Amino acid sequence: MTTEAVGQVKTVLVTGAGQGIGRAVALAFGRAGWAVAALDVDEQGLGETLEALAGCGAPDRVALRADVADESQVAGAMAALDRRWGRLDALVANAGIADPRWAGQLDFPERPGDADALRRLTAAWDRLMAVNLRGAYVCCAAAVPLLRRSDRAAIVLMASTRALQSEPASEAYAASKGGCSP
Ligand SMILES: NC(=O)c1ccc[n+]([C@@H]2O[C@H](COP(=O)([O-])OP(=O)(O)OC[C@H]3O[C@@H](n4cnc5c(N)ncnc54)[C@H](O)[C@@H]3O)[C@@H](O)[C@H]2O)c1
């Protein structure tokens, strides 16, 4: 669908749409008659989402392979949307990763002075923040020029109950989702 053809059709970008909640959100928009852009790092997941979007009657759909933690890749995705639709009516910043401590892949240092363990832990914190919190911000900021061309633009940030309640082994995740909450 070209910039001219998109006309009155509403347009949405859903990040993390390669599976899970993001795919379900993308399909719900598609069923409601919106043109849908699905962004994800997972090429195969994107392909499956595109196929499902075609089957549910979305008037236009586009797959954008990008890592939300990388602003150059996100800028590239927005440039592609500018060429295709020239406008965005909604952004759903949904891409997110789980806390590796919650998944049992990482834990606090066993002994005082274990700098390596602390380094692994903080590297995981940094990556989680880069995707869940900074990534959401990067997508919002990069989408602003396209959203400004809509007469009624909206942004949805995918937060979590973890932003509000304490649960074990999810400190980084809870902090990232706190940053996405009103
Ligand atoms: N599942 C839950 O119970 C739940 C509860 C509350 C909030 N959430 C939030 O909802 C969102 C989606 O959760 P989900 O359960 O569908 O997760 P999921 O793991 O099933 O899907 C996440 C998607 O995001 C993509 N993704 C991950 N890192 C990315 C990156 N750097 N750039 C682009 N895409 C990336 C993945 O490839 C995947 O397709 C997340 O933000 C999550 O924190 C989930």
The ligand as a Tripos MOL2 file, in Angstrom:
@<TRIPOS>MOLECULE
LIG
   44    48     1     0     0
SMALL
NO_CHARGES

@<TRIPOS>ATOM
      1 N1          3.6780  -12.7650   29.1960 N.am      1 LIG1
      2 C1          3.2940  -12.1310   30.2800 C.2       1 LIG1
      3 O1          2.7050  -12.7160   31.2100 O.2       1 LIG1
      4 C2          3.5150  -10.6560   30.4060 C.ar      1 LIG1
      5 C3          2.9820   -9.9890   31.5140 C.ar      1 LIG1
      6 C4          3.1610   -8.6170   31.6210 C.ar      1 LIG1
      7 C5          3.8750   -7.9290   30.6590 C.ar      1 LIG1
      8 N2          4.4200   -8.6030   29.6220 N.ar      1 LIG1
      9 C6          5.1790   -7.8190   28.6420 C.3       1 LIG1
     10 O2          4.5400   -7.9480   27.3840 O.3       1 LIG1
     11 C7          5.5110   -7.9150   26.3550 C.3       1 LIG1
     12 C8          5.4080   -9.1660   25.4880 C.3       1 LIG1
     13 O3          5.5270  -10.2920   26.3170 O.3       1 LIG1
     14 P1          5.4030  -11.7740   25.7320 P.3       1 LIG1
     15 O4          5.0460  -12.6590   26.8610 O.co2     1 LIG1
     16 O5          4.5810  -11.7830   24.5150 O.co2     1 LIG1
     17 O6          6.9480  -12.0530   25.3720 O.3       1 LIG1
     18 P2          7.5650  -13.0130   24.2750 P.3       1 LIG1
     19 O7          8.9320  -13.3650   24.7440 O.co2     1 LIG1
     20 O8          6.6300  -14.1330   23.9370 O.co2     1 LIG1
     21 O9          7.6770  -12.0590   22.9900 O.3       1 LIG1
     22 C9          8.5350  -10.9610   22.9880 C.3       1 LIG1
     23 C10         8.8690  -10.6070   21.5620 C.3       1 LIG1
     24 O10         9.7770   -9.4960   21.6050 O.3       1 LIG1
     25 C11        10.8430   -9.7550   20.6890 C.3       1 LIG1
     26 N3         12.0410   -9.0590   21.1240 N.ar      1 LIG1
     27 C12        12.8400   -9.3490   22.1770 C.ar      1 LIG1
     28 N4         13.8760   -8.5240   22.2200 N.ar      1 LIG1
     29 C13        13.7430   -7.6780   21.1640 C.ar      1 LIG1
     30 C14        14.5220   -6.6150   20.6800 C.ar      1 LIG1
     31 N5         15.6860   -6.2650   21.2820 N.pl3     1 LIG1
     32 N6         14.0900   -5.9430   19.5810 N.ar      1 LIG1
     33 C15        12.9450   -6.3130   18.9490 C.ar      1 LIG1
     34 N7         12.1860   -7.3390   19.3500 N.ar      1 LIG1
     35 C16        12.5740   -8.0050   20.4610 C.ar      1 LIG1
     36 C17        11.0310  -11.2630   20.7340 C.3       1 LIG1
     37 O11        11.7290  -11.7480   19.5940 O.3       1 LIG1
     38 C18         9.5870  -11.7380   20.8040 C.3       1 LIG1
     39 O12         9.0290  -11.9170   19.5290 O.3       1 LIG1
     40 C19         6.8680   -7.7570   27.0330 C.3       1 LIG1
     41 O13         7.2170   -6.3950   27.1030 O.3       1 LIG1
     42 C20         6.6040   -8.3100   28.4230 C.3       1 LIG1
     43 O14         7.5000   -7.7800   29.3730 O.3       1 LIG1
     44 C21         4.2480   -9.9520   29.4800 C.ar      1 LIG1
@<TRIPOS>BOND
     1     1     2 1
     2     2     3 2
     3     2     4 1
     4     4     5 ar
     5     4    44 ar
     6     5     6 ar
     7     6     7 ar
     8     7     8 ar
     9     8     9 1
    10     8    44 ar
    11     9    10 1
    12     9    42 1
    13    10    11 1
    14    11    12 1
    15    11    40 1
    16    12    13 1
    17    13    14 1
    18    14    15 2
    19    14    16 1
    20    14    17 1
    21    17    18 1
    22    18    19 2
    23    18    20 1
    24    18    21 1
    25    21    22 1
    26    22    23 1
    27    23    24 1
    28    23    38 1
    29    24    25 1
    30    25    26 1
    31    25    36 1
    32    26    27 ar
    33    26    35 ar
    34    27    28 ar
    35    28    29 ar
    36    29    30 ar
    37    29    35 ar
    38    30    31 1
    39    30    32 ar
    40    32    33 ar
    41    33    34 ar
    42    34    35 ar
    43    36    37 1
    44    36    38 1
    45    38    39 1
    46    40    41 1
    47    40    42 1
    48    42    43 1
@<TRIPOS>SUBSTRUCTURE
     1 LIG1         1 GROUP 0 **** ****
